Amino acid sequence: MTLTTSKNINNFRRSRWFDKLIAIVVLINISLVFFDISYIPWRDLYCEYVPKITTVYDPIKGIYPHPETQNYLDKVNQLEGEVLESSLQSSSEKLLTELQILSERLIEDNPFDVANKSGNLAKIKNEMRLHTKEKSARKAFTIFWSQSYLSETGWQKEISFFKTQIKPLIESNYYRDIDEYDNFLDYFWLIDLPFVIIFAIEILARSIYISSKQKSLTWLEALLRRWYDLLLLIPFWRWLRIIPFITRFYQANILNLEPFRRQLNYDFAVNFAQEITEMVGIQVINQIQDAIRNGKLLESLLNPEANKPYIQVNDIDEVKAIATRIVNVSIYNVIPQIQTDIEALIQHTMENTLSEYPIYKEVKNIPGLNNLPKQFTKNLAHNLSQIGYQNIVKTIEDPTTIELTGRIITNFRSNLEKELRKQHNLKELENLMIDMLEEIKINYVKGIALSGLEKILDEANIIEKNITH
């Protein structure tokens, strides 16, 4: 027994360590996935602050320097090299003319559009206009790349402006290769593939293990019980892997999601229960209103025998049986227990009535006879209550009485039905009942909306805590 327990504990510990190990692998994978998703939108930041990352990761995303903008920067570097060697002389005139032409082509062709960075071109043109104080971007570039302007304003100052304000915006542009399906080339799947293989092996092995432990489950059913793990295998919408990531960290006791889970269940229960309660209540009231409009409800009340099809579970008229049972319990069980109270009430009533007569007062004043009227009324009240009770019992047991009572009930129902079926009575009753139900429906939904079901759920939580503790 001790060896078996120790073995189970060791297996449990190994399982926990394995779950934590896989959870860490999932964490590494989900980090890479979100980095890959964020790379294109945040590439400018990476270029500015961590340029080595772009050098490594650009080829994975199929990103290469755009030929046109790269040629532009190469010409600027060539010009800067010539100026350093021989200062700004006539030999640089050819490069300056080329840069003027390339600047005009840059504005016309907009090579930034492929990388969805047309905004950067707009910033470049705006910076150049503000710097040269020209309204036209074309003219601003032509002036900027002229020997006279650079000599007059100072080469070092202008090239410093270009490097700090213009060059980073041009460097942010890039070109992406496109495959035969007109999609951008993306080699992230090569990084993701080893993780997917690990996840696939682990998921399959876990499913087979669970199905071997629970003979009623096939490996496919065991796999579907942890359907969220399949999100680790899909090559698209990789951001959905956050679901199995959170689940695995929670199951491995690395991440405590219990407060979040309770709040989520609470919010779901409140909203779901409120909607269900409203729908059920409104549906019931609507059905009653429809039954009133088409006359089915009145027909069921006045003529239940004709209510077909109506399923009977036995041959007993439950309404009549319930009424008979209530009467019998009241007469045979309840009334005998309150007999004393009934006698006291009758005695009190008789004394109040007799006290109005002068002879009763005179008898009470005669010495020795003053208790006689009270004793008389007490005996009389007792006799009357006993006689009355016996008469009631005899009446309900008398066949003639039963027959007469049944006839009264039948005639009453028949005449009531006849009167209620008259058009003016029927219409008025239907309108009143429909309006009453409409008011109930409105106030029912309003009551749920105002008070909600949170109070009920809070009470349920308190009760649950009391039971657990």
N, C-alpha and C positions, 0 to 999 in steps of 0.2 A: 504493500500500500504506500509506504514511504518512498520507495523507488519510483513508483508510477507518478506520485505527486511531484517529486523532484524533476522527473523527466518532462512533465507537463509545464512546470515553471520555466525550465530551460528552453523549451520550445516556444513558450510565450515570449520570453525575453529575446530570443533570436528573431521572432516575428516582428517584435517592436523595433529592433535595430534595423531590420530589413526595410520596414515601412518608413523609418526615418531616412534611411539611405536613399530610397526611391523618391521620397518627398524632396530631398535636397537636389537630386538630379532634375526633378520637375522644376524646382526653383531656378536652377541654372538655365534650363531650356526656356522658361517663361521670360526670364530676364533678357535672353538673346532675342526672343520673339518681339518683345516690346522695344528693344533697342533697334531692331530691324524696321519695325513699324514707324518709329520716330526718326529714323535716319534722314529720310528725304526732307521732311518738314524742318528738321533742326540742323541740316547740313551746314548752313551758313555759320551757326554757332560753333560747330565742330571745326570748320575751316579757320575761324578766328582764334579760338582758344586751344583746340587740340588738333592741329593740322595733321599730325601723324596718323590719327584715326582715319581721316579721309583718304590718305595715301594707301592704307591697307584695305579699307572697306569699299572704296569707289569701284574697283574692278568686280567685287561681288554683286553690286547693284547694276553692273553694266554701264558705269559712269566713266566718261573720258572727257578731257578738256575739249571744249568746242573749237573746231579748227579756226573759225573766223575770229573769235575773241582771243584765242591763244596766239594767233598770228599778230593781232593788234598789240598784245603785250610784248611779244618778241621784238617787234619793231621799236617799241618804247625802250626796251632794254638795250637794243642795238644803238639807238640814238644816245642813250645815257653813256654807253661805253665809248662812243666816238667823242663825246663832249669831255669825258674824263681824260682822254688821250691828247686831244688837240684843241680843247675849249670849243665854244660855239662859233665855228667858222663857216665859210661858204660851202665846205665839204659836207655839212649837215643839211644843206638845203634840200637835197634829194629825199632824205628820210623824212623831213618835215612835210614835204609835198605828199609823200606816200601816206603819212599819218592823217593828213587832211582828207585825202580820198577815202581812206579806211574809216575815218570817223563819219563821213557822209554815208558810206555804205552801211555802217553800223546802225545808223538811224533809219535808213530806208528798209533794210532787210530784217531788222529786229531778230537777231539770232537768239535772243533770250526767251523767245516764245516757246521753243521746244521744251525747255526746262521749267516752263510756267513761271518765269521770272521777269516778265515785262515790266513789273513794278520797279525792278532794279535799273532798267534802262531809263525809266521816267525819272528816277532819282539822279542818275548820271547827268541827264540833260538839264535838270533843274540846278544841280550843283555847278555845272559849267556856266549856265546863264548867270547865276548869282555872282560867280567868281569874276567873270569878264564884264559883267554889267551890260549884257546884250539880251535882247528880247528873243532872238532866234537862236535855237540850239545849234543849227548848222553853222551860222556865222560865228557863234561863240567858239566852236571847235576850230574853225578856220583861223580865227584870230589867235587862239591859244597855241596852236602848232605853227606859229610864224616866227621867223628869226628876229624880226624887229620887236615883237611883243616880249619874247623870252629874254632878249638882251636888255630891253628897257626895264622890265619888272624884276629881272634877276632869275637866272636859271635855277639856282639852288632852291629858291622860294617856291617856284612854280612846280618843279619836279617833286618837291616835298608835298605840295598840295595834291598832286596827282597820285602819289603813292599812298597817302593817308585817306583821301576822300573818294578817289575814282577807282584805283586799282582793285581794292577789295570787292567792290561791286561787280567789276568785270570778271574777277577770278571766281566769283560765286556761280557764274554761268557754266553749264556743262552740256555734254551731248550723251544721250543714252541709246544703246543699240536696241533694235526692235527685231523680234523673231518673226517667223512666217505667219503668225496669227495676229500681227500688228500689236503685240503686247511688248512692254519693255522687258528686256532680258533681266533675269534675277536668279542668281546662283545661291541664294540663301538655302534652298532645299538641300544643297550638299552639306551645309553645316547642320541642318535640321535632321537629315536622314539617320545618322547614328542614334540620336535620341529616340526617334520614332521606332527604330528597330528594338532598342532596349525596352521601350514602353510596350510594344507589341508582344515581345517575349514574356514580359512580366504579367501583362493582362491575361494572355492565354494560359500561362502556368497557374495563375491564381484561380482562373475559372475552372480549370481541370481539377485543381486541389479542392475547391469548394464542392464541386459535383461529386468528388470521390468521398468527401465527408458526409454530404447529404445525398443519400441515394435517390431521393425523390426528384432531384434536380439533374437535368442534363447540363453539359458544359456550356451550351448556348444559353440556357435559362440563367445559369449562374453569371454568364457574361452580361446578359441584359439587366440583371439586378444592379450591376455597377455600370450602367449605360454611359454615365458621364465620363468614364475613363476613355471611351472611344473618341472623345474630343481631342485626346492627345495624339491621335493618329491621322486626323484629317489634314491635308496639305493646304487648305484654304481656311479663312476665318480663324487663323491661329490664335487670335486674341481670346477666343472662347476657352482656351486652355486654362484660363484663370479659374474656371469652375472646378475642374479636377485638382488644380493646384491648391485652392482653399480647402477643398474637401479632404485631400490627403494630409495636409498640415493639421487639420482639425482631428482627423482619425489617429494621427501619429502623436497626438498630445503636444505638438510643437506650438500650435496656435489655439488660443482659447476663444472660441466663437459662441460659447453658451449664452452670454447676455444678448448678443446679436440675434441668435437663433430664437430665443424666447421672445424678444421684441418683434421679430419678423412673424412668428406664429401668432402673437397677440394682435398685431395690426391686421394680419390676414383673417383671423377669426372674427374680429370686430366687423370688418368690411363685408366679409362673406356672409356672416350670420345676419347682419342688418339687411343686406340685399335679399337674402332668401326669405327672411321674415316678412319683409315688405311685399315681395312677390306672392308668397303663399297667402298672406292676409288679403291682398287686393284680388287675387284670383278667386278666393272663396267668396268674397263679397260680390264680385262680378257675376259669378255663377248663380248666387242667390237672386241678384237683380234680374238676370236673364230668366230664371225660373218664375219670378213674379210677372215679368212682362208677357211671357207666353202662357201664363195661367197654370203651369204645372204645380207650383207651390200651393196655390189655393185648392187645386184639385186633390193634391195629396193630403191636405189638412181636412178637407170636407168629405172626401170620398176615398179613404185609404184603400178600400177593397178593390177599387178600379185602378190602382197604381201598379201597372204591369210594365215590364217584368220587375217584381220585387222578390228578392231571395229571402225565404224563410229558413232559419236553421232548425226550427221545430214546429210543432202544430199549436203552439201557445200564442195567444194574443198578449204580447208583453205589456202593452199599455194597460189593458184591463187587469192583468195579473198583478202589476205593480200597484195599481190603485186599490185593488182588493186587499193586497198584503198590507198596505199602509193603514187601511181602515181596521183590519183585524188586529194589527199590532197596537193601534191606538186604543181600541175598545178593550181587548183582553189583557193587555200588558201595561199600558200607560195610565189609563183612567183609574184602575184599582190603586195605583201608587199615589195618585193625587186625590183620592177619595176624601181624605181629611180636609184638604184645602177647599174642596168643593163644598163640603158640609159647613165649613166656617164661613164661606162666602154666602151661602143660602141663609144661615143663621143671622149673619150681620144684616143682610137685606131685609129679612122678616122683622128683626128688632127695630130697624129704622122705620119700617112701614107701620108696625103696631104702635110705635111710640107717638104717632100722630093722634091716636084715639084716647079720649079722656078716661075710659074705663080701665085701660092698660096702665095708665099712670096711677090711678087710685089703687089698683091691686098691688102695685109695687110699693105703695106707702103703708099697706096693712102689715102690722108686725107678724112675723112668722110666715108671711106669704110673699115677702119681697123677692125671694129667689124663684118663686113659682113661674113667673113669665119667662125668665131666662132658661129654666129647665125645660119648659114647654117648647120654646122655640128651638132648643138644641135637639130635643127628641124628634120634633117635627122635621127639622132640616135633615137629620140622619135618615129618617124614614123616606123623605122625599127623594134624597140623593140615591138611596138604595133602590127605591121603586123606579126612579128615572133610569138608572143604570141597567136594571133588569129588563125594563121595557126596550131600551136600545138594543140589548143583546137579543131579546126575542124578535125585535123588528128585523135586524139584519139576518137572522136565521129563518125568518118566516118566508116560505116560498111565495106567497102572495105579494108580500112587500118587495121581494126581489124582482118579481114579474112586473109590478107597478113601477118600480124604480127604473128598470130596463126600458119600459115603454116611455117613461118621461124623457130619459136620455135620448132614445131614438127619435121621438117627436121633436125634442128640442134641437137636435142636430139637423133633422130634416128641414124644420122651419128656418133655422139659422142659415142653412145652405141656400134655401130658396130666396131669403132676403138678401144675402150677400151676393148672389148671382145676378141681382138686378144691376143694370148697366151703371147707374150713377153711383151706387155703393161700391161696386167692383172697381170702377175707375178711380174713385177717391182713395180707396184703400191702397191700390197699386201705387198711385202717385206718392202717397204719404210714406209707404214702406220703402220705395226707391229713394226718395229724398233722405229718409232717415239713414239708410245704408250708405248713401253718398257722403253724408256728414260723418258717419262712423269711419269710412274709408279715408277721408281727408284728415280727420283728427288722429286716426291710427298711424298714418305715415308721418304726420307732423310730430306726434308723440315720440316715435322712434328716432326721427331726425334730431329732435331737441335733446332728449335724454340719452339716446343711443344705447348700445349694449355694453358699453365699457363698464358700467356699474355692475352689471350681472357678471361679467368676466372677472372683475376685481374680486367680487364675492367668491366666485369659483376658485380663484387663485388662493384666497385666504383659507378657504375650506381645505384645499389640496395641501397647503403648507401645514395646517393643523393635523391633517391625517398623517402626513409624512413624519412630522415631529412627535 
